[in-house]
Amino acid sequence: MKGTHLGELEEMILLVIANLDNNAYGLNIRNFIRQKCDRSVSISTVHSTIHRLENKGFLRSKYSHTNSPERGGRPKLLFTITSSGRDAIKATMELRNALWKTIPGLSFE
């Protein structure tokens, strides 16, 4: 497995896939990012990021059991987070939270 460091977009895509649960496929991931994160990313950027995450062992993919009429009858390629992927986003969250807490004079209470 490659390094466990997550870039910003990798982290975002892992979080989006977790949110989408069993309906995480390329176009749906891109649309979620546009709607919820107010960020525009191309479908090729989504796919290249997903490929990196799969190479790191953070995602797995499988084709849906049903054919999609809007895709000309082809099944969708769905993505799920592996346990290593969950560990990586948890570690990233913990690191970010620890860094936020060390900022002098900043309080969230």
Contacts in CASP RR format, 6 or more apart in sequence:
PFRMAT RR
TARGET T0000
AUTHOR 0000-0000-0000
METHOD contacts of the structure
MODEL  1
MKGTHLGELEEMILLVIANLDNNAYGLNIRNFIRQKCDRSVSISTVHSTI
HRLENKGFLRSKYSHTNSPERGGRPKLLFTITSSGRDAIKATMELRNALW
KTIPGLSFE
1 56 0 8 1.000
1 57 0 8 1.000
1 84 0 8 1.000
2 55 0 8 1.000
2 56 0 8 1.000
2 57 0 8 1.000
3 56 0 8 1.000
4 56 0 8 1.000
4 84 0 8 1.000
4 88 0 8 1.000
4 91 0 8 1.000
6 14 0 8 1.000
6 88 0 8 1.000
6 89 0 8 1.000
6 92 0 8 1.000
9 41 0 8 1.000
9 45 0 8 1.000
9 49 0 8 1.000
10 49 0 8 1.000
10 52 0 8 1.000
10 53 0 8 1.000
10 58 0 8 1.000
11 89 0 8 1.000
11 92 0 8 1.000
12 33 0 8 1.000
12 37 0 8 1.000
12 39 0 8 1.000
13 29 0 8 1.000
13 33 0 8 1.000
13 46 0 8 1.000
13 49 0 8 1.000
13 50 0 8 1.000
13 53 0 8 1.000
14 53 0 8 1.000
14 58 0 8 1.000
14 59 0 8 1.000
14 81 0 8 1.000
14 85 0 8 1.000
14 88 0 8 1.000
14 89 0 8 1.000
15 89 0 8 1.000
16 24 0 8 1.000
16 29 0 8 1.000
16 32 0 8 1.000
16 33 0 8 1.000
16 36 0 8 1.000
17 24 0 8 1.000
17 29 0 8 1.000
17 59 0 8 1.000
17 79 0 8 1.000
17 80 0 8 1.000
17 81 0 8 1.000
18 81 0 8 1.000
18 86 0 8 1.000
18 89 0 8 1.000
19 32 0 8 1.000
19 36 0 8 1.000
20 28 0 8 1.000
20 29 0 8 1.000
20 32 0 8 1.000
22 78 0 8 1.000
22 80 0 8 1.000
23 78 0 8 1.000
24 78 0 8 1.000
24 79 0 8 1.000
24 80 0 8 1.000
25 64 0 8 1.000
25 76 0 8 1.000
25 77 0 8 1.000
25 78 0 8 1.000
25 79 0 8 1.000
26 43 0 8 1.000
26 46 0 8 1.000
26 47 0 8 1.000
26 50 0 8 1.000
26 77 0 8 1.000
26 79 0 8 1.000
27 43 0 8 1.000
29 46 0 8 1.000
29 50 0 8 1.000
29 79 0 8 1.000
30 41 0 8 1.000
30 42 0 8 1.000
30 43 0 8 1.000
30 46 0 8 1.000
33 39 0 8 1.000
33 41 0 8 1.000
33 46 0 8 1.000
34 40 0 8 1.000
34 41 0 8 1.000
50 59 0 8 1.000
50 61 0 8 1.000
50 79 0 8 1.000
53 59 0 8 1.000
53 85 0 8 1.000
54 60 0 8 1.000
54 61 0 8 1.000
56 84 0 8 1.000
56 85 0 8 1.000
56 88 0 8 1.000
57 82 0 8 1.000
57 84 0 8 1.000
57 85 0 8 1.000
58 81 0 8 1.000
58 82 0 8 1.000
58 84 0 8 1.000
58 85 0 8 1.000
58 88 0 8 1.000
59 79 0 8 1.000
59 80 0 8 1.000
59 81 0 8 1.000
59 82 0 8 1.000
59 85 0 8 1.000
60 79 0 8 1.000
60 80 0 8 1.000
60 82 0 8 1.000
61 77 0 8 1.000
61 78 0 8 1.000
61 79 0 8 1.000
61 80 0 8 1.000
62 77 0 8 1.000
62 78 0 8 1.000
62 80 0 8 1.000
63 75 0 8 1.000
63 76 0 8 1.000
63 77 0 8 1.000
63 78 0 8 1.000
64 75 0 8 1.000
64 76 0 8 1.000
64 77 0 8 1.000
64 78 0 8 1.000
65 75 0 8 1.000
66 75 0 8 1.000
67 73 0 8 1.000
67 74 0 8 1.000
67 75 0 8 1.000
68 74 0 8 1.000
68 75 0 8 1.000
68 76 0 8 1.000
81 89 0 8 1.000
100 106 0 8 1.000
100 108 0 8 1.000
END
